[in-house]
């Protein structure tokens, strides 16, 4: 039997002793109560640590690339000085030969042949030297970085094309047909439900069609490639994603409720059988926009890792990345808050008496489960007589809900409804002290 005791900081409140079915469950409850008050801070610290590690890796890569470029520039300066000295020597030789050429009106044919051969040799040497310079640059780290950058851009265009196609299938194979079905004589779904499921997905499709056309126009002007102005156009319009992401979980719930209607479920399966869907369900297409902003952030991270600091686009790309990361954080916070509110309200509705503390938006759900409440006796000395009074589980079984600020203890009636304990049903964790007994007895 596994127990733990909750003691309170003020007098008059009896300690609360709880028992678990097994040791693992008890450890989970103790660990959850330990972490309940500052788990969000730990998560945020982990996210910041991951970003810090990523930035350190980028800095190290940039240092290595800068060092290689510095050595390359030094070698090129040396080569330039050598070529200058050769040019000076050739000019002096040419000056010495000019008087001789002026005096020779009728040059010997053999001399002409020798000069022609020399001219061919000089041309061949210059071409070989130029080929060596080009080959050295092709094998240089800078050229390799540019090749990777170009490949990232090509992959981005392909991914954008695929995403636009997915949105096209969502709108033309599901949204528009369901709108028509909602206007029929016997509609299997209402217009409000269609709007709740798809929301502004059609606007998102139009937005990315414009962005995709801009990307293709930039690729057509290769090797001149400017992408930053496209992101400048895209960024102000990405706020429409906030509404879609905030509504995503609700849209899936509405879709699940609509599927209870046999007519709608049959119609939806017909739409999903379309070859353009490639066997994917509607839920899959509704989930694609959720990952687009993180995908842009990853692409910009990779693009900046292979963009020189003096590049004309670097500042614009860094600005676009920072704005997308800020938007992603806002969307994540809004989704978390929305889901937390819905979870709290769902629990509040299951309690017959209701619970006002669950209407606090800062109250975050941690876990729930069944525990056995132990009678209040002297700590560590639970008598067999008192234990015998709890031989039936129903007498001592409690349904418990742990939040960041409160601990709720409910009893379940014969009808399955939950009721808060009249005394001690709502416990404030700020006023609690958790003590773990080390004595095995």
N, C-alpha and C positions, 0 to 999 in steps of 0.2 A: 504494500500500500504506500502510495507516494503523496506526501502532503506538502503544502507550503502555506505560510501564514502572512496575511496582510495586516500590519499594525498602522494605527492612525496617530497623527501628531497631536491631537487634542484629546482632552479627557472626556469621559462619558461615552466614547465610542468603543464598543467591544471589538477585540481583534477578530478578523475574518480568516477562518482556516478552511482551505480548499484541498480536495483530494482528487487525484487523477487516476484513470484506469491503469496506466502504465508509466514507466519512468520516462520514456521518450516524449510522451505528451506533456508531462509535467515540466521537463526541461524546455520544451518549446514555449510553454506559457511563461515560464520565468524569463527566458531569453526575450520573448516578445515584449513583456512588461519593461524589461531593462532598456530596450531600444525604442520604446514607443515615443519618448519625448524628443529625441534628437535624431531619429532615423533620416529625416529629410536633409539634415545638415551633413550626415555621412554620405548620402547619395550625391549631394552637390559637391562635396569634397572629392569624391571619386571621379566625377565628370571633369572637374577642374584639373585633377591630376593627370587624367588621360590627355586633355588638351595641352597641358604643360609638356608632357613627354613627347607628344607629336611636334610641338613647336621646337623643342630641343633637337629632335631629329632633323627638322628642316634647316635649323641654323647650322648644324654640323655639315649637312650636305652642301649648303651654300658656302661654308668656309673652304671645303675641299675644292669645289668648283672655282672659287675665287683664286685659290693658290695655284691651281692648274692654269688658269687664264693668265696669271701673273708671270709664270714661267714661260708660257707661250709668247707673251708680249716681249719678254726679254730676248728670247731666241729670234723673234722677228726683227727687233731692233738691231741685233748683231748682224742678221742677214742683210738688212737695209744698208748698214755701214759698209759691209763688204761689197755690195752691189754698187754703192756710190764710188768706192775706190776703183772698181773695175771700169765704171763709166768714165771716170777722170783719166785713167790710163788709156782707154780706147780713144778718147778725144785728143789726147796728146799725140798718139800714134797717127791719127787722122790728119792732124795739123802738119806733122812731119812729111806725110805723103802728098799733101796738096801741091807743093812746088814741083815735085817730080811729075805729077800728073799733068800740071799745066804745060810743062816743057815737052811732054810726049804727045804730039798731035796724032801721030799714027802709032797706036799701041800695038805691041807684039801680040798675035793671036794666042800664043801660049800663055802670056800673062793674063789675057782675058779669061781663058779657061780656068787658070788658077784662082782668079778672083771670083769667078762664078761658083767654083767648088767651095771656096771659103764662105761665100754668101749662104750657100745651102747648109754648110756646117754650123754657121752662126744661128741660122733659123732653127735648125734641129736642136741645138743646145738650148735656145730660148724656150722652145716648146717643151723640151724635157724638164727644164727647170720649172716652168709653169705647171706641168703635170704633177711634179713632186709637191709643189705648194698646195695644189688642189687636193691631192691624196692625203697630205698631212692634215689639212683642215677636215676632210671627211672622217678621218680617224680621231679627231680631237674630241675632248669632252663637251665642248660647246656645241659642235655639230650633233653629237649624240643626244644632248639635251633638247635641241631644236627638233630632232626627229621624234622624240618622245612627246614633245608638246604638240606637234602636228598630229600624232596618232591620237592624243587625247581629244583634240578638236574633231577629228573624223569620227571617233567613237561617240562623241556628244551629239553630232548630227544624226548618226544612225539611231541612237537612243531616243532622240527627240522625234524622229520619224515614226518609230515604233509606238511611242507614247501618244502621238496624234492619232495614229490608227486605232489604238485602244479606246480613246475618247470618241472617235468616230463610230465605232461599233456600239459603245455605250449609248450614244445619243440616237443613232439611226436604227439600231436593232432592238432597243428597249424603251428609251424615253418617248420618242415620237409615236411608236405603235401603242404604247400604254396610254398616251394622251388621247389618241383616237378611240381606244377601247373605253376610256372613261366618259366619252361623249356619246356612246352608243345607247340603244334603247334600254338594254339590261346591262349596265356597267359592272364589270367584275371588280372594279376599283374606283375610288373617288378621285377627283382632281386634287383634293387636299393631300391625299396619301401619295399621289404621284409627285407633287411638289415637295413633300417631306422626304421622300426616298431619294430624289435626284437633285433637289435644290438648284444650285447654279452650275451644274455640270456642263450645260450647253454653253454658258459664257466662258467657262474654262477652256472648252474645246476651241472656240473662236480665238481666244487669246493665244493659245499655243499654235494654232494654224498660222497666225501672223508672225510669231517668233520663229517658227520653222521656215517660213518663206524667207525671212531675213537671213537665217543661217545659210540657206542654199544660195542666196545672192552673194553672200560673202565668200563662200567656197568657189563660186564661179569666177571671182576676181583673184584667184590664187596666182602667185604666192603672196600678194598683198592681202593681209587678213586682219581686220579690225573687228573685235567682238564686244569691246566695252560699251559702245554706244547702244548695242542691242540690249544689254542688261540694264542700261539707263532707262530704256523704254519699258522694259519688262517689270522692273522693281515696283513702280507705283501701282501697277495693276495686280500684284500678287496678294494684295489684302483680301481679294475675293476667296483665297484659300482658307483664311481664318474662319469664315462662315461655313465653308464646306467641312473643314476638319472638326469644328465645334459640333456640327450636326451629324457627323458620321455614325456615331454609336446609336443615336436616336433613329437614323434612317434604317439601320439594320434591324432595329426592334420593330419599326413600322412594317418593314418587308416581311419579317417573321410572322407578324400578326396577320398580314394580308394573305400569307400562304395557307392560313387556316381555311380560307375560302377555296373550295375545290375548283370552282370555275377559274379563279385567278391562277391557282397552282398549275392547272392544266394549260392555260394560255401561256404562262411563263415558261413551262417546259418546251412548248412549241418554239418560242423565241430562242431559247438556249440551244435548240437543235439546229439553228442556222449554222451553215458551214463557216461563216465569218467568225463565229464565237470560238471555234476550235475546241469545243467541249468544255469551255469555261462557264461558270455560273455567273449570275448577275452580281452576287456578292463580291466576286473576284474583281469585276470591272469597277465596282464602287470603291474598292480598296486602293486601286492604282494611284489616284491623286494624292493619297496620304503619304506616299514615299517620294514625291517629285521634288519637294523643297530640299529634303536631306540629300537627294541625288545631285542637285545643283551645287550644294555646299561641298560635297566630296569632289565633284568635277573641278570646282574652282580651287580647292586645296591642291589637287594634282597639277592643275594648270600653273598656279603660282610657284609650285616647287620647281618647275622647269622654265620659269620666266625670269630673265636677268633683271637686276635691280634698276638698270638704266633703261629698261624697255618702256616704250611710250604708253603701253596699256597697263603697266603694273599697278599704279595708284587707282585707276578706275576699277580694275578687277578686285583689288583689296577692299575698296569701298563696297562693291557689290557683294563680296563674301561676308563682310561685317553686317550689312543690312539683312542678308538672308539668314545669318545666324541669329540675329536679333528677332526676326520674324519667327524663326523656328522655335526659339525659347518661349515667345509669347503664345504661340499655338500650343506648345506642349503644356504650358501652365494652364491655359484655358481648358484644354481637354482633360487634364488631371482634375481641375476644380469641378468641371461639369460632371465627370464620372463619379467623383467623391460625393457631390451633392445628390446625385441620383441614387447612389448606394445608401447614403444616410436616410434619404426619404423612404426607400424601400424597407429598411429596417424599422423606421418610425411607424410605417403603416402596419407592420406585423404586430406591433405592441398595442393591445386593446386600449390602454389608458393614454397612449401617445407619449412622447418624450420631447420636451421643449429644447433640451440641450443639443439634440440632433439637428436643430434648425440653424445652428452656428456653422457658417461656411468654413471656418478655420478648423473644424473638428474633422479629423481624418481617420477613416476606418483602418484598423490593423488586422484583426482576426476575430473569429467567432467559433464556438464549440460548446460541448457539454462538459460540465464538471460536477463532482459530487461535493456538496457542502457538508463539512464536518461539524458536529455540535460543538459549541463553545465550552471547552474543558481546560483544565490546566495543561499547559503546553508540554508535549512529550509524554503525557500520561493519559492516553485514551483508554478508558476502561472497557471491558468486554460487554458490560451491561449497556453502556451508552452506545457502543458499536452495534449491539444487537437490535437496538431500536431503528437502525438504518438498514436492516436486512433487505428491505424492498428498495429498489433503486428510485422509484417514483417519489419516495418521501424526501430524498436528499438530492435528487438530480436537478441541476440548474442549467439553463441556457445562458451563456455568458457572451458579451460583446465587448471587445477591447478597442478603445479609440485613443487618440493621442492625449486627450485631456480627461477622459472619464472611463469608468468601467461599469457596465450595466449587467445586472443579475436578474434573470427572469425565471418564472416558473411556467410550465406548460400545463394547461388544463386538459381535462379528458377530451374536449373537443379539438385539441391541437392548437388553441390560441395561446399567445404569450402574455403574461402579466408581470409587471415589475414587482419586486419584493416591496412590501409596504415599508419596511425599515431596512435601510442599506441597499436598496435596489439601484441607486445611482451614486457611485462613489467617485469623488474628485481625486485624480491621481496626484495633484499637487499636495494634498493633505495626507498622502499614504507613504508608508515606509515598508519596503520589502526586505524581509529577513530570511535568509536561507540557513536552515539548521544543518550543522556539520555532523551532529551525533547521529550515527546510523540507527540507533534504537528509537 
